[in-house]
Amino acid sequence: MCDELGPKESYMKEWIEEFATLCDANATDKTGCSEQQIKFIDKWSGKPQEDLKGQLTRLKGMVDKDGASMKPDALKWVKE
């Protein structure tokens, strides 16, 4: 761990939470989530886990192909 962040792991966690935008899909208030992330979470939260896994696999496959079949803003969102 970096000396600048102190000797404890909690400093690193605090720094990340302060400066990073984190979206916790399990949180009730969705603090840190973009509007697009909230729409995705709301859309997929009631669906079976197998459907969600299939969607995530599809999106990862598109990203692995450098997003050639995606609009630039959609690719940016998927990479968040």
Secondary structure as a PSIPRED ss2 file (coil, helix, strand):
# PSIPRED VFORMAT (PSIPRED V4.0)

   1 M C   1.000  0.000  0.000
   2 C C   1.000  0.000  0.000
   3 D H   0.000  1.000  0.000
   4 E H   0.000  1.000  0.000
   5 L H   0.000  1.000  0.000
   6 G C   1.000  0.000  0.000
   7 P C   1.000  0.000  0.000
   8 K C   1.000  0.000  0.000
   9 E H   0.000  1.000  0.000
  10 S H   0.000  1.000  0.000
  11 Y H   0.000  1.000  0.000
  12 M H   0.000  1.000  0.000
  13 K H   0.000  1.000  0.000
  14 E H   0.000  1.000  0.000
  15 W H   0.000  1.000  0.000
  16 I H   0.000  1.000  0.000
  17 E H   0.000  1.000  0.000
  18 E H   0.000  1.000  0.000
  19 F H   0.000  1.000  0.000
  20 A C   1.000  0.000  0.000
  21 T C   1.000  0.000  0.000
  22 L C   1.000  0.000  0.000
  23 C C   1.000  0.000  0.000
  24 D C   1.000  0.000  0.000
  25 A C   1.000  0.000  0.000
  26 N C   1.000  0.000  0.000
  27 A C   1.000  0.000  0.000
  28 T C   1.000  0.000  0.000
  29 D C   1.000  0.000  0.000
  30 K C   1.000  0.000  0.000
  31 T C   1.000  0.000  0.000
  32 G C   1.000  0.000  0.000
  33 C C   1.000  0.000  0.000
  34 S C   1.000  0.000  0.000
  35 E H   0.000  1.000  0.000
  36 Q H   0.000  1.000  0.000
  37 Q H   0.000  1.000  0.000
  38 I H   0.000  1.000  0.000
  39 K H   0.000  1.000  0.000
  40 F H   0.000  1.000  0.000
  41 I H   0.000  1.000  0.000
  42 D H   0.000  1.000  0.000
  43 K H   0.000  1.000  0.000
  44 W H   0.000  1.000  0.000
  45 S C   1.000  0.000  0.000
  46 G C   1.000  0.000  0.000
  47 K C   1.000  0.000  0.000
  48 P C   1.000  0.000  0.000
  49 Q H   0.000  1.000  0.000
  50 E H   0.000  1.000  0.000
  51 D H   0.000  1.000  0.000
  52 L H   0.000  1.000  0.000
  53 K H   0.000  1.000  0.000
  54 G H   0.000  1.000  0.000
  55 Q H   0.000  1.000  0.000
  56 L H   0.000  1.000  0.000
  57 T H   0.000  1.000  0.000
  58 R H   0.000  1.000  0.000
  59 L H   0.000  1.000  0.000
  60 K H   0.000  1.000  0.000
  61 G H   0.000  1.000  0.000
  62 M H   0.000  1.000  0.000
  63 V H   0.000  1.000  0.000
  64 D H   0.000  1.000  0.000
  65 K C   1.000  0.000  0.000
  66 D C   1.000  0.000  0.000
  67 G C   1.000  0.000  0.000
  68 A C   1.000  0.000  0.000
  69 S C   1.000  0.000  0.000
  70 M C   1.000  0.000  0.000
  71 K C   1.000  0.000  0.000
  72 P H   0.000  1.000  0.000
  73 D H   0.000  1.000  0.000
  74 A H   0.000  1.000  0.000
  75 L H   0.000  1.000  0.000
  76 K H   0.000  1.000  0.000
  77 W H   0.000  1.000  0.000
  78 V H   0.000  1.000  0.000
  79 K H   0.000  1.000  0.000
  80 E C   1.000  0.000  0.000
